[in-house]
Structure formats: C-alpha cells, structure tokens
C-alpha cells in the first residue's frame, strides 16, 4: 500500500487491476484504472509546470474522467481543489473565482475539456496533514451569492471511503463494482475502496 492518499490508492489499484473500469464518463465511454492514473499524472505534471505557485485549483466541469484526474492530481500536490459546475451562469462562476482569488492571487482556473499535456510525469506523493484544507465547495447561497465551505483532507478521505462503501455496498474481501449512472453530468465511479481506509 502506497499510503493514505487518493493518488496512492489509485496507483495501487492500477497496479493490481490495470484493466478494471474506474470511471464511466458522461458520454458512456469507459476509463480503466491505468488510463485514469495516466490522466492524473498528466494533470499533475501540468499543475507542477503551469500552476506551481497556485494553492487553489478551480475546475469548471460537468462531471467527467478529467474531473477525477484533476481532483486527484490537485490533492496529490497539496493544492485545494475547487469544483465549479460549468452549467452555472458566468456571473456566478466569476464570483467564485474572485472569492478564491482573494485568498490566492495565483489561483489556477481550468476548463475540464482543456487538452492535457502530451507527456506523463509521476507526481510527488504528497501527504498533507489530515486537518489541512483540501476541497472548497461553493453553493449558490440563499442570497444568490456563492458561499464556500472548506473540507479537510482527512474529511475528504473518510467521506470518499464511506460514500463508495454505501454506494457500492462494499463487503470486506469482495470487489466493489458500480453501475452506470444515467445522469448526464454524473459519471459512475467503479472503485474498490477498501484500500482507502489504510
């Protein structure tokens, strides 16, 4: 086991089951654990090269394999991941960007359909303290102005493990397989999450 991180978990999964489907994209295409790891490593290299000074990574996306790749790459480098629904009005997206920019003027904004670099590089396996911020989620807010909530790295790991266990009814000693989601912007994830709790 590589360690307590999403990247380490995915790397272990790709070594054990390289051809297992990890993500069913919104267009129905399937991405194996090996392919997802390749995407994560491409994203990581991009972030190290282009966004090395950014603490926050805003991803404007509508649920795709790229979403998971950018998320895991961001977390593996100790950055705070900020997912934004590309279906939001432009003014709301801009409000989120401005709020995050107040905390980090070097914030990196990525469109999930941006082309990934044509090279791979293994990211450093970053193990941030469990209490450090990892994920910043914005809602529309009752006033119509987006409001953000920060989630710690430890919370993200525990919730990911718990969600997958409930969603796919993981039983110790058995593999977990998901079912394809019919939601357009919600890819189904097929992951064996037992490793995550180590």
N, C-alpha and C positions, 0 to 999 in steps of 0.2 A: 504494500500500500504506500503510495507516494506521500500522502499526508492529508490533513484536514483542509481541503480546498476543492472548489468545483473543478478547477483545471486538473489537479492531481487525480481526482476521481475520474474525469473524462479520459485522461491519459491511461489510467489503469484499465478502464472499460475498453478503450480502443486496442490495447494490447491483448486483452482476454477475448474480446468479441469484435474484431475489426469490421466484420460484415453485418453486424446487427444494426437494424434500423433504429436510429436515435431520435430523429425528427421527421414527421410527415409535414411538409410545408403546406402553406395555404393553397397552393396550386395542385396539390396531390403528389408532388414529387417527394421521393424518399431520400433521406440523407443518413448514411451509415455513421457509426461512431468514429471510424477512421477519417471519413470525409469531414465530419464536424470538427474533429481535432485539427485537421489541416486548416480549416477556416479560422479556428481560434488562433492558431499560430500565425497565420497571415495577418489577422486583425491585430494581434499583439505586436508584431513587428511594425505594422503601420503606426500603432499608438506610440511605440518607443521612438520611432523615427520622426513622425509628424507632430505628435501631441505629447512629447516628453515633458513639457512644462505644465501641462494641464492636469489639475487634480480631479476635475469633473469632466465626464464624457456624456454629452446629451445625444441620445439616439432617437431620431424621428423615424418611426417604424410602424408597421402594421403586422406584427407577428410573422416571423419567417425564420428560416435556419440562420440567416445572417443576424437576426436579433439575438439568438442564443450565443452565437460566436462572438459578437461584440460585447455582450454581457460578461461572458466568462473571461474574455481577454482583458476587459477593463478591471474586473475583480482580481485577476491574477497579477496585475501590475500595481495593485493597491489604489486604484482610482475609484472615485464614487460614480456609479452608473446611474444615469437619469433617463429612464424611458419616457418618450412622449409619443402619443398616438398621432400618426400623420393625418388622421381624419379630423383632428381638431381644427378650428378656424385659425388662420395665420396669426391673428392678433393674440390668441391665447398662447400659441407656441412661442411667439416673440416675448410675451410676458414672462414665460418660464425661463427663456434664455436670459432675459435681463435680470431676473431674480438670482439665477445661478451666477451670472457674471459679477454680481455684487460680491459674492463670496470668492470668486476666482476669475480674474480678468482674462486668464488664458484658457477659459473653458473651450472644449473642442466639441463642435456640433457636427454630427454625421448623419447622412441620409442612408438608410439601410440598403438601398439599392445601389449605392456607390460601388464601383468596381474595387475589389480587393487587390492588393499588390500581387504581382506575378511571382512572388518569391515567398519561401517559408523561412521561419526562424523560430526556434523553440524559445518561448518566453521564459523569463526567470520565474521560478515558482515562488511567488510572494506569499508570505504567511502573516497577514496583518493581525494585530490584536483583535480578539473577538468583539471587543467593545467599540472598535473604530467604525466610522460611517462607511457603508458600502453601497447603499441604494437610496436614492432620493426619489420618492413618488409624489407626483403632483395630482391634485384633484381640481375640478372646476371651481370648487369653493362655493359657499352659499351666497356670496356676494357677486359671483361671476368672475372673480379674480382668482387665478390658480394659487393653491396653497400647498406647500411641500411638507412632507414628513420624511425624516431620515431614519433609515433602518440600519442596525449594526451588522457587521459581517457575521457574527455569531447567530444573530436572529435569522438572517437570510439562509445560512446553512441549515439551521434547525427547521425553519419553515419549509424549505425545499424538500428536506428529508420527510417531514410529516405529510406534506401535500402529496408527494409521489406515493408514499405508503398508503394513504387513504384512497387516492385516485385510482391506483392500480392494484390495491389490496395485496401489497407485498407480504409474503409469508416467509419467514426465515428459512433459508435453504432452498427456496424456489426462485426462478427467474420471474421478473415482472415484465409484462407486455401491455402496452396501451392499445387503445382503439382509436381509429382515425376520428378526428373531430370534424363536424360538419360546419363549424363556424368559420367564416371566411378569414377572419383576422386572428384566428387562434389555432396555431399548429398543435398537433398532438405530439407529446414527447414520450418516447419509448425508452425508459431508462431503468436499469436495475440500480435502485438507490441504496442498497444495503451498505455499500462501501462508504457512503457519505457520513455515516454516524461514527466512523472510527476516529 
